[in-house]
């Protein structure tokens, strides 16, 4: 978020962090103080002589997550530290590849949010190919009994990765293009599971596929002042809540980008939480200053331990879309030049633990230096934009920056908001939201803008249905094969944005008055001529234009117009491209209009 937004949120952050630490925030509708007791060691786990895999079925379907248990006769001083508990599951795939999947210690919870057991060892694994698997638990050099699993083929979409054929987009395991459609839904301050179920239901019903979630101290973070470093027993309920949220998302076809560190945790100035951070020497941690986090060897080792736990517990969920290291790292005192080696180290380690290829990124307020996005440690780039100016023009400039800094990677508009926050002119906010859905794809982003104000705008004002028209328009399109090109509108007051290959085209036309500045001009004119009536929306003038697209291969096509406001397909017609050009008269419209040109 930009500094203006950060100031607006700073008080809320401080309240959330304080409430979480003293147990006021009720994360699942139950008493927050109910936590499992710390683990009391018997003998070191690495001295165990047995390890038995349980819960493995005889058969399973491809891309179905397996939640397995490992029973052992040893205990660990700290089951969250692999130095005390190096428990893994060796898996040999039908193709012959062998993986070492880390196990993790987990306390299970009942539906009411109370501990259901004293904890145990779990392994989560999702088979990605059909055939026979071999599985063997291992503690150091001690190997358990080998078990086998037969996996049948399925048509499930699997995991989201960068597209192999269109590297500026994402695709599922079947190679089908994945467009992340949805807002930030970073946390809940009420009943977490009820909130996320409601939000996900409304998003999925409108064709949404994506949300961005934070592992912040007041949300799903597993390590904070109340845990100390490297022992997550006091935050097993937060970890369990994230399990449930991932399951809610998976059941609805929604994929979550998990942000692992929010900037405030290592900031003393912007949404500052450093005084409560367990890495702070004042709290017994290894760091005198927050900027040392990426350079101090002890801090890096402790964070690698957290990464191992996160990967072990969550990587097998197909509803995990991507890992995001930082939210707006530039609000910390860590220089970008020092951040890049850390990104390389942590990304390399995460990829060694994650056999599913979840994409990895980070984020900054605005953009970032080109060197960061060109680095192989990040798989896609992200931008954050908060502005009250005309969004379509702002995005053109922003997209050009990323065309230079990340020319061969997907770019997401991962945070978007109107000015410093919601609560302004409802009409301008709605126009900004709508433009943020349609404009980014047409200027080169890999998805629509992910709006920030899910709790104060999208949900209470029910903006969820606005996602449906875009999802309908993009369904079964060839968008990943298209690039932004110059097109011509016959009217200067209608802007044309076009994506094209040599055989497909998508277009978006927008009236010049359907923008924040356009509405403000209309309101000013109405005030001057005495026709302005407070509370009444302006009447948008009708527009019609001729759209000319060059560069299509000659031959027969079908052209279909689409209303982005209602989600309805309009007039369709058979057309023929001759000499590489196509000119089409548009239907009459007042706000915006879309077009899809497919080969026949």
C-alpha positions as CSV (number, residue, x, y, z in Angstrom):
1,X,0.0,0.0,0.0
2,X,1.1,3.5,-0.6
3,X,2.1,5.7,2.4
4,X,-1.2,7.4,2.5
5,X,-3.0,4.1,2.7
6,X,-0.5,2.9,5.3
7,X,-1.2,5.8,7.5
8,X,-4.9,5.1,7.2
9,X,-4.4,1.5,8.2
10,X,-1.7,2.0,10.8
11,X,-4.1,2.5,13.7
12,X,-6.1,-0.6,12.7
13,X,-2.9,-2.7,12.5
14,X,-1.8,-1.6,15.9
15,X,-5.2,-2.5,17.4
16,X,-5.2,-5.9,15.6
17,X,-1.7,-6.8,16.8
18,X,-2.4,-5.8,20.4
19,X,-5.8,-7.6,20.4
20,X,-4.2,-10.8,19.0
21,X,-1.4,-10.8,21.6
22,X,-3.8,-10.4,24.6
23,X,-6.3,-12.9,23.2
24,X,-9.1,-10.5,22.4
25,X,-9.5,-11.4,18.7
26,X,-11.7,-14.5,18.5
27,X,-10.4,-16.2,15.4
28,X,-13.0,-18.9,15.2
29,X,-15.8,-17.9,17.5
30,X,-14.2,-19.5,20.5
31,X,-12.1,-18.4,23.4
32,X,-8.7,-17.4,22.0
33,X,-6.7,-18.5,25.0
34,X,-7.3,-22.2,24.5
35,X,-4.0,-23.4,23.2
36,X,-2.2,-26.8,23.3
37,X,0.5,-27.2,26.0
38,X,4.2,-27.1,24.9
39,X,5.7,-30.4,24.0
40,X,7.6,-32.1,26.8
41,X,10.4,-34.3,25.4
42,X,10.9,-37.9,26.3
43,X,13.8,-39.0,24.0
44,X,15.2,-37.2,21.0
45,X,13.1,-37.9,17.9
46,X,16.3,-38.5,15.9
47,X,17.1,-41.4,18.3
48,X,13.8,-43.2,17.3
49,X,14.0,-46.7,16.1
50,X,10.5,-46.9,14.4
51,X,8.5,-44.8,12.0
52,X,5.2,-46.2,10.7
53,X,3.1,-44.5,8.0
54,X,-0.6,-44.7,8.7
55,X,-3.7,-43.5,6.9
56,X,-2.5,-44.4,3.4
57,X,-5.3,-45.7,1.2
58,X,-4.8,-48.4,-1.3
59,X,-5.8,-46.1,-4.2
60,X,-6.3,-42.5,-4.7
61,X,-7.1,-40.1,-7.6
62,X,-4.5,-37.8,-9.2
63,X,-4.3,-34.3,-7.6
64,X,-6.2,-35.6,-4.5
65,X,-4.4,-34.4,-1.3
66,X,-3.3,-37.2,1.1
67,X,-3.3,-36.3,4.8
68,X,-1.1,-39.0,6.4
69,X,0.2,-39.7,9.9
70,X,3.6,-41.0,11.0
71,X,3.8,-42.9,14.3
72,X,7.2,-43.0,16.0
73,X,8.5,-44.0,19.4
74,X,10.6,-40.9,19.8
75,X,9.7,-37.4,21.0
76,X,11.4,-34.1,20.1
77,X,12.6,-31.2,22.3
78,X,11.1,-29.0,19.7
79,X,9.2,-30.8,17.0
80,X,9.2,-27.7,14.8
81,X,13.0,-27.7,14.6
82,X,14.4,-30.2,12.0
83,X,17.6,-30.3,14.0
84,X,15.6,-32.1,16.7
85,X,13.1,-33.8,14.4
86,X,14.2,-34.5,10.8
87,X,11.3,-36.6,9.8
88,X,10.5,-37.0,6.1
89,X,8.6,-39.2,3.7
90,X,10.6,-40.5,0.8
91,X,8.2,-40.8,-2.2
92,X,9.1,-42.5,-5.5
93,X,6.8,-41.4,-8.3
94,X,5.7,-43.7,-11.2
95,X,8.1,-41.9,-13.4
96,X,11.0,-42.8,-11.2
97,X,11.6,-39.4,-9.6
98,X,12.2,-39.6,-5.8
99,X,11.0,-36.8,-3.5
100,X,11.7,-36.2,0.2
101,X,8.5,-34.6,1.6
102,X,9.0,-33.1,5.1
103,X,6.7,-34.1,7.8
104,X,5.3,-31.6,10.3
105,X,4.0,-31.6,13.9
106,X,0.4,-30.6,14.1
107,X,-2.2,-30.2,16.8
108,X,-5.7,-30.9,15.4
109,X,-8.8,-28.9,16.5
110,X,-12.5,-29.6,16.7
111,X,-15.0,-27.6,14.8
112,X,-15.5,-25.3,17.8
113,X,-11.8,-24.3,17.7
114,X,-10.7,-26.3,20.7
115,X,-7.7,-28.7,20.6
116,X,-8.8,-32.2,19.6
117,X,-5.5,-34.0,20.4
118,X,-2.1,-33.4,21.9
119,X,-0.4,-33.3,18.6
120,X,1.1,-35.7,16.1
121,X,3.3,-36.1,13.0
122,X,1.6,-35.5,9.7
123,X,2.7,-35.7,6.1
124,X,0.7,-34.1,3.3
125,X,1.3,-35.2,-0.3
126,X,-0.6,-34.7,-3.5
127,X,0.2,-37.2,-6.3
128,X,0.6,-35.4,-9.6
129,X,0.8,-38.4,-12.0
130,X,-1.1,-41.7,-12.3
131,X,0.6,-45.0,-11.5
132,X,2.2,-46.8,-8.6
133,X,3.9,-44.8,-5.8
134,X,6.4,-46.1,-3.2
135,X,6.4,-44.3,0.2
136,X,8.7,-44.8,3.1
137,X,9.0,-42.7,6.3
138,X,12.5,-41.8,7.4
139,X,14.0,-40.3,10.6
140,X,17.6,-39.5,9.7
141,X,19.0,-42.9,8.7
142,X,16.2,-44.8,10.3
143,X,13.7,-46.1,7.6
144,X,10.2,-47.3,8.2
145,X,8.2,-49.9,6.3
146,X,7.7,-49.2,2.6
147,X,4.1,-48.8,1.5
148,X,2.6,-48.5,-2.0
149,X,-0.2,-46.4,-3.5
150,X,-2.0,-46.7,-6.8
151,X,-3.1,-43.4,-8.3
152,X,-5.7,-43.3,-11.0
153,X,-5.9,-40.5,-13.6
154,X,-8.3,-37.6,-13.1
155,X,-9.3,-34.5,-15.0
156,X,-8.8,-32.3,-11.9
157,X,-6.9,-29.0,-12.8
158,X,-4.1,-29.6,-10.3
159,X,-1.6,-26.9,-9.4
160,X,-1.1,-23.4,-10.9
161,X,2.3,-22.6,-12.3
162,X,3.8,-20.3,-14.9
163,X,2.6,-21.4,-18.3
164,X,5.1,-23.4,-20.3
165,X,3.8,-22.1,-23.6
166,X,2.9,-18.5,-22.6
167,X,5.4,-17.5,-19.9
168,X,3.6,-14.1,-19.3
169,X,0.6,-16.0,-18.0
170,X,-0.2,-18.8,-15.6
171,X,-1.6,-22.3,-16.3
172,X,-3.0,-25.3,-14.4
173,X,-1.5,-28.8,-14.5
174,X,-3.5,-29.5,-17.7
175,X,-2.0,-26.5,-19.5
176,X,-5.2,-24.5,-19.3
177,X,-4.7,-20.8,-18.8
178,X,-5.4,-19.5,-15.3
179,X,-6.5,-15.9,-14.9
180,X,-6.5,-14.9,-11.2
181,X,-9.8,-13.1,-10.8
182,X,-10.5,-11.8,-7.3
183,X,-9.6,-9.3,-4.6
184,X,-7.3,-9.2,-1.6
185,X,-9.0,-11.0,1.3
186,X,-6.1,-10.7,3.6
187,X,-7.6,-11.4,7.0
188,X,-10.7,-11.4,9.1
189,X,-11.2,-9.6,12.4
190,X,-14.4,-11.5,13.3
191,X,-15.3,-15.2,12.9
192,X,-12.6,-16.2,10.5
193,X,-14.2,-19.3,9.0
194,X,-17.7,-17.8,8.7
195,X,-16.3,-14.7,7.1
196,X,-14.1,-16.6,4.6
197,X,-16.9,-19.0,3.7
198,X,-19.2,-16.1,3.0
199,X,-16.6,-14.2,1.0
200,X,-15.5,-17.3,-1.0
201,X,-19.1,-18.3,-1.7
202,X,-19.8,-14.8,-3.2
203,X,-16.6,-14.7,-5.1
204,X,-17.0,-18.2,-6.6
205,X,-20.6,-17.5,-7.5
206,X,-19.3,-14.6,-9.7
207,X,-16.6,-16.6,-11.4
208,X,-13.8,-15.6,-9.1
209,X,-10.7,-17.7,-9.0
210,X,-8.2,-16.0,-6.7
211,X,-7.6,-14.1,-3.5
212,X,-4.6,-12.8,-1.6
213,X,-4.2,-13.8,2.1
214,X,-1.6,-12.6,4.7
215,X,0.2,-14.7,7.3
216,X,0.3,-11.6,9.5
217,X,0.7,-11.7,13.3
218,X,-3.0,-10.9,13.8
219,X,-4.2,-13.3,11.1
220,X,-2.6,-16.6,10.1
221,X,1.0,-15.9,11.3
222,X,2.6,-18.9,13.2
223,X,5.5,-17.1,14.8
224,X,5.3,-13.9,16.9
225,X,6.0,-12.5,20.4
226,X,3.7,-15.0,22.0
227,X,5.6,-18.0,20.5
228,X,9.2,-17.0,20.6
229,X,11.4,-18.1,17.7
230,X,11.2,-21.5,16.2
231,X,8.4,-23.0,18.3
232,X,4.9,-22.7,16.8
233,X,3.0,-24.6,19.5
234,X,1.3,-21.4,20.8
235,X,0.0,-20.7,17.3
236,X,-1.3,-24.1,16.2
237,X,-4.8,-22.8,16.1
238,X,-3.8,-20.1,13.6
239,X,-2.2,-22.8,11.5
240,X,-5.4,-24.9,11.7
241,X,-7.5,-21.9,10.7
242,X,-5.4,-21.5,7.6
243,X,-5.9,-25.2,6.8
244,X,-9.6,-24.7,6.9
245,X,-9.4,-21.5,4.8
246,X,-7.4,-23.4,2.2
247,X,-10.0,-26.2,2.2
248,X,-12.8,-23.7,1.8
249,X,-11.0,-22.2,-1.2
250,X,-10.3,-25.5,-2.7
251,X,-13.9,-26.6,-2.6
252,X,-14.8,-23.5,-4.5
253,X,-12.1,-23.5,-7.1
254,X,-10.3,-20.5,-5.6
255,X,-6.5,-20.2,-5.5
256,X,-4.8,-18.2,-2.7
257,X,-1.6,-16.2,-2.9
258,X,-0.1,-16.5,0.6
259,X,1.9,-13.5,1.7
260,X,4.4,-14.8,4.3
261,X,5.8,-11.5,5.8
262,X,4.0,-8.1,6.1
263,X,6.2,-5.1,6.1
264,X,5.1,-3.8,9.5
265,X,6.7,-6.8,11.2
266,X,10.1,-5.4,10.3
267,X,9.3,-1.7,10.3
268,X,9.7,1.0,12.9
269,X,8.0,3.7,10.9
270,X,5.2,2.3,8.6
271,X,2.6,0.1,10.4
272,X,5.4,-0.6,12.9
273,X,5.3,-3.9,14.7
274,X,9.0,-4.3,15.3
275,X,8.7,-3.9,19.1
276,X,6.6,-7.1,19.2
277,X,8.7,-9.1,16.7
278,X,10.4,-12.1,18.3
279,X,13.5,-11.4,16.1
280,X,14.0,-8.2,18.0
281,X,16.8,-8.5,20.6
282,X,14.5,-6.7,23.1
283,X,12.3,-9.8,22.9
284,X,15.2,-12.3,23.1
285,X,15.8,-12.4,19.4
286,X,19.1,-12.1,17.5
287,X,18.6,-8.7,15.9
288,X,19.4,-5.2,17.2
289,X,17.7,-3.6,14.1
290,X,15.1,-4.9,11.7
291,X,17.3,-4.3,8.7
292,X,19.6,-7.1,9.8
293,X,16.9,-9.7,9.1
294,X,18.2,-10.6,5.7
295,X,21.9,-10.6,6.5
296,X,22.1,-12.2,10.0
297,X,23.0,-15.9,9.8
298,X,20.9,-16.8,12.8
299,X,17.9,-15.0,11.6
300,X,18.1,-16.6,8.2
301,X,18.4,-20.0,9.7
302,X,15.4,-19.4,11.9
303,X,13.3,-18.2,9.0
304,X,14.3,-21.2,6.9
305,X,12.9,-23.3,9.7
306,X,9.6,-21.4,9.4
307,X,9.7,-21.8,5.6
308,X,10.1,-25.6,6.0
309,X,7.1,-25.8,8.2
310,X,4.9,-23.7,5.9
311,X,5.9,-25.8,2.9
312,X,5.4,-29.1,4.7
313,X,1.9,-28.1,6.0
314,X,0.5,-26.1,3.0
315,X,2.3,-26.9,-0.3
316,X,0.2,-30.0,-1.0
317,X,-3.0,-27.8,-1.2
318,X,-3.9,-27.2,-4.8
319,X,-5.7,-24.1,-3.6
320,X,-2.3,-22.5,-2.9
321,X,-1.6,-20.4,-5.9
322,X,1.7,-18.8,-5.0
323,X,4.1,-17.9,-2.2
324,X,4.8,-14.2,-1.7
325,X,7.8,-13.4,0.5
326,X,7.0,-9.8,1.5
327,X,4.2,-7.3,1.3
328,X,5.7,-4.0,0.4
329,X,9.2,-4.7,1.6
330,X,10.3,-1.1,0.7
331,X,8.5,0.1,3.9
332,X,11.2,-1.8,5.9
333,X,14.8,-0.5,6.3
334,X,16.1,-3.5,4.2
335,X,17.8,-2.2,1.0
336,X,16.8,-3.9,-2.2
337,X,20.4,-4.8,-3.0
338,X,20.6,-6.8,0.3
339,X,17.1,-8.3,-0.2
340,X,18.0,-10.0,-3.5
341,X,20.5,-12.5,-2.1
342,X,18.0,-13.3,0.6
343,X,15.3,-13.9,-2.0
344,X,17.6,-16.2,-3.9
345,X,18.4,-18.2,-0.8
346,X,14.8,-18.5,0.4
347,X,13.3,-19.2,-3.0
348,X,15.9,-21.9,-3.7
349,X,15.1,-23.5,-0.3
350,X,11.4,-23.2,-0.8
351,X,11.6,-24.9,-4.2
352,X,13.6,-27.7,-2.7
353,X,10.7,-28.4,-0.3
354,X,7.8,-27.7,-2.7
355,X,7.5,-30.4,-5.4
356,X,4.5,-28.8,-7.0
357,X,6.1,-25.7,-8.5
358,X,4.0,-23.0,-6.8
359,X,5.2,-19.7,-8.3
360,X,7.1,-17.3,-6.0
361,X,7.1,-13.5,-5.8
362,X,7.4,-10.5,-3.5
363,X,5.9,-7.1,-3.6
364,X,6.7,-3.4,-3.1
365,X,4.7,-0.3,-2.8
366,X,4.4,0.7,-6.5
367,X,7.0,-1.4,-8.4
368,X,10.6,-2.3,-7.8
369,X,14.0,-2.1,-9.4
370,X,14.3,-4.1,-12.6
371,X,17.0,-6.2,-11.2
372,X,14.6,-7.8,-8.7
373,X,12.1,-8.9,-11.3
374,X,14.7,-10.2,-13.7
375,X,16.2,-12.3,-10.9
376,X,15.5,-16.0,-11.2
377,X,14.4,-16.2,-7.6
378,X,11.0,-14.6,-8.4
379,X,8.6,-16.2,-10.9
380,X,6.3,-13.3,-11.5
381,X,6.2,-9.6,-10.8
382,X,3.7,-7.6,-8.9
383,X,2.5,-3.9,-8.7
384,X,0.5,-2.0,-6.1
385,X,-1.4,1.1,-7.2
386,X,-3.6,3.5,-5.2
387,X,-4.8,6.5,-7.2
388,X,-7.8,8.7,-7.7
389,X,-6.6,9.6,-11.2
390,X,-7.9,8.0,-14.4
391,X,-6.9,4.4,-13.9
392,X,-6.8,3.3,-17.5
393,X,-4.1,5.9,-18.3
394,X,-2.2,5.1,-15.1
395,X,-2.0,1.4,-16.0
396,X,-0.6,2.1,-19.4
397,X,2.4,3.8,-17.8
398,X,2.8,1.1,-15.2
399,X,2.6,-1.7,-17.7
400,X,5.3,-0.1,-19.8
401,X,7.6,-0.1,-16.7
402,X,7.1,-3.8,-16.3
403,X,7.5,-4.5,-20.0
404,X,11.1,-3.4,-19.5
405,X,11.7,-4.9,-16.0
406,X,9.9,-8.2,-16.4
407,X,9.5,-8.8,-20.1
408,X,9.1,-12.5,-19.9
409,X,7.2,-13.0,-16.6
410,X,3.6,-12.6,-15.6
411,X,2.8,-9.3,-13.9
412,X,-0.1,-9.0,-11.5
413,X,-1.7,-5.8,-10.2
414,X,-1.8,-7.4,-6.7
415,X,-3.2,-4.4,-4.8
416,X,-5.5,-1.7,-6.2
417,X,-7.5,1.0,-4.5
418,X,-9.2,4.3,-5.1
419,X,-7.0,7.0,-3.6
420,X,-6.2,6.3,0.1
421,X,-9.1,4.1,0.7
422,X,-12.8,3.4,0.4
423,X,-15.5,5.7,1.7
424,X,-15.4,8.3,-1.1
425,X,-17.8,9.1,-3.9
426,X,-19.6,5.8,-4.5
427,X,-19.9,6.3,-8.2
428,X,-16.2,7.1,-8.6
429,X,-15.3,4.1,-6.5
430,X,-17.5,1.9,-8.7
431,X,-16.0,3.2,-11.9
432,X,-12.5,2.7,-10.5
433,X,-13.3,-0.9,-9.4
434,X,-14.8,-1.7,-12.8
435,X,-11.9,-0.2,-14.7
436,X,-9.5,-2.1,-12.5
437,X,-11.1,-5.3,-13.6
438,X,-11.0,-4.7,-17.3
439,X,-8.1,-2.4,-18.1
440,X,-5.1,-4.4,-16.7
441,X,-5.4,-7.4,-19.0
442,X,-5.7,-5.1,-22.0
443,X,-2.4,-3.4,-21.3
444,X,-0.3,-6.5,-20.5
445,X,-1.0,-7.7,-17.0
446,X,-1.7,-11.4,-16.4
447,X,-4.9,-10.8,-14.6
448,X,-7.4,-8.1,-13.5
449,X,-6.6,-5.7,-10.6
450,X,-6.9,-7.3,-7.2
451,X,-8.8,-4.7,-5.2
452,X,-7.8,-4.0,-1.6
453,X,-11.0,-3.0,0.3
454,X,-12.7,-6.3,0.6
455,X,-14.0,-5.7,4.1
456,X,-15.2,-2.0,3.7
457,X,-16.2,-1.9,0.1
458,X,-16.5,-5.1,-1.9
459,X,-18.5,-7.1,0.7
460,X,-20.7,-4.5,2.3
461,X,-21.6,-2.8,-1.0
462,X,-21.8,-6.2,-2.8
463,X,-19.3,-5.6,-5.6
464,X,-18.9,-9.4,-6.0
465,X,-21.2,-9.6,-9.0
466,X,-18.9,-7.3,-10.9
467,X,-16.5,-10.1,-11.4
468,X,-19.0,-12.2,-13.3
469,X,-19.0,-10.3,-16.6
470,X,-15.2,-10.5,-16.9
471,X,-15.1,-14.2,-16.1
472,X,-17.8,-14.9,-18.7
473,X,-16.0,-12.8,-21.4
474,X,-12.7,-14.6,-20.8
475,X,-14.1,-18.1,-20.6
476,X,-12.5,-20.4,-23.1
477,X,-10.7,-17.5,-24.7
478,X,-7.1,-17.7,-26.1
479,X,-6.0,-14.7,-24.1
480,X,-2.6,-16.2,-23.2
481,X,-1.6,-16.2,-26.9
482,X,-2.4,-12.5,-27.3
483,X,-0.4,-9.3,-26.9
484,X,-1.5,-5.6,-26.5
485,X,-1.5,-3.9,-29.9
486,X,-2.4,-0.5,-31.2
487,X,-6.0,-0.2,-32.6
488,X,-8.0,2.7,-33.9
489,X,-11.3,4.1,-32.7
490,X,-13.1,6.4,-35.2
491,X,-14.1,8.7,-32.3
492,X,-11.6,10.6,-30.1
493,X,-13.9,10.3,-27.1
494,X,-13.7,6.4,-27.2
495,X,-10.5,4.7,-26.3
496,X,-9.8,1.2,-27.8
497,X,-7.6,-1.4,-26.1
498,X,-6.9,-4.5,-28.1
499,X,-5.2,-7.8,-27.5
500,X,-4.3,-9.8,-30.7
501,X,-2.5,-12.7,-32.2
502,X,-2.6,-13.3,-35.9
503,X,-5.8,-15.3,-35.5
504,X,-7.6,-14.0,-32.4
505,X,-8.5,-10.6,-30.9
506,X,-10.1,-9.2,-27.8
507,X,-11.0,-5.6,-27.5
508,X,-12.3,-3.2,-24.8
509,X,-13.8,0.2,-25.7
510,X,-14.4,2.8,-23.0
511,X,-16.1,6.2,-23.2
512,X,-14.0,9.1,-22.1
513,X,-16.7,10.1,-19.6
514,X,-16.6,6.7,-17.9
515,X,-13.7,7.6,-15.8
516,X,-13.1,9.5,-12.5
517,X,-12.1,12.7,-14.3
518,X,-14.9,12.3,-16.9
519,X,-17.5,12.1,-14.2
520,X,-16.0,15.0,-12.3
521,X,-16.1,17.1,-15.6
522,X,-19.8,16.1,-16.1
523,X,-20.6,17.1,-12.5
524,X,-18.8,20.4,-12.9
525,X,-20.7,21.1,-16.1
526,X,-24.0,20.3,-14.4
527,X,-23.1,22.7,-11.6
528,X,-22.4,25.5,-14.1
529,X,-25.5,25.0,-16.1
530,X,-27.7,24.5,-13.0
531,X,-28.8,20.9,-13.8
532,X,-26.7,19.3,-11.1
533,X,-28.8,17.3,-8.5
534,X,-27.0,16.0,-5.5
535,X,-27.3,12.3,-5.1
536,X,-28.4,11.6,-8.6
537,X,-25.9,9.8,-10.9
538,X,-25.0,11.5,-14.1
539,X,-26.5,10.3,-17.4
540,X,-23.7,9.0,-19.6
541,X,-24.0,10.0,-23.2
542,X,-24.4,7.4,-25.9
543,X,-21.4,6.5,-27.9
544,X,-20.8,4.5,-31.1
545,X,-17.5,4.0,-33.0
546,X,-15.8,2.1,-35.7
547,X,-13.1,-0.2,-34.4
548,X,-10.2,-1.0,-36.7
549,X,-7.8,-3.9,-36.0
550,X,-4.8,-4.6,-38.1
551,X,-2.6,-7.7,-38.2
552,X,-5.1,-10.5,-38.4
553,X,-4.6,-13.4,-40.8
554,X,-6.9,-13.3,-43.7
555,X,-9.9,-15.5,-43.5
556,X,-13.4,-16.0,-41.9
557,X,-14.0,-15.0,-38.3
558,X,-16.9,-14.6,-35.8
559,X,-17.1,-11.2,-34.1
560,X,-19.2,-11.0,-31.0
561,X,-19.9,-7.8,-28.9
562,X,-20.2,-8.0,-25.1
563,X,-21.6,-5.7,-22.4
564,X,-19.1,-5.6,-19.5
565,X,-21.7,-4.0,-17.3
566,X,-24.4,-6.7,-17.5
567,X,-22.3,-9.7,-18.7
568,X,-24.6,-10.2,-21.7
569,X,-23.4,-11.1,-25.2
570,X,-24.8,-8.7,-27.8
571,X,-24.8,-8.8,-31.5
572,X,-22.6,-11.4,-33.3
573,X,-21.7,-11.6,-36.9
574,X,-19.7,-13.5,-39.4
575,X,-16.8,-11.4,-40.8
576,X,-14.0,-11.9,-43.2
577,X,-10.5,-10.4,-42.8
578,X,-9.0,-9.3,-46.1
579,X,-5.6,-7.7,-46.4
580,X,-4.9,-8.2,-42.7
581,X,-7.5,-5.6,-41.5
582,X,-10.9,-5.6,-39.9
583,X,-13.2,-2.7,-39.2
584,X,-16.3,-3.1,-37.3
585,X,-19.1,-0.6,-36.3
586,X,-19.9,-1.0,-32.6
587,X,-23.3,-1.1,-31.1
588,X,-24.4,2.0,-29.2
589,X,-23.1,2.1,-25.6
590,X,-22.8,4.5,-22.7
591,X,-20.0,3.3,-20.6
592,X,-17.8,0.5,-22.1
593,X,-18.1,-2.3,-24.5
594,X,-16.0,-5.5,-25.3
595,X,-15.4,-7.5,-28.4
596,X,-14.2,-11.0,-29.1
597,X,-13.0,-12.1,-32.5
598,X,-12.6,-15.9,-33.0
599,X,-11.6,-17.8,-36.1
600,X,-14.3,-19.8,-37.8
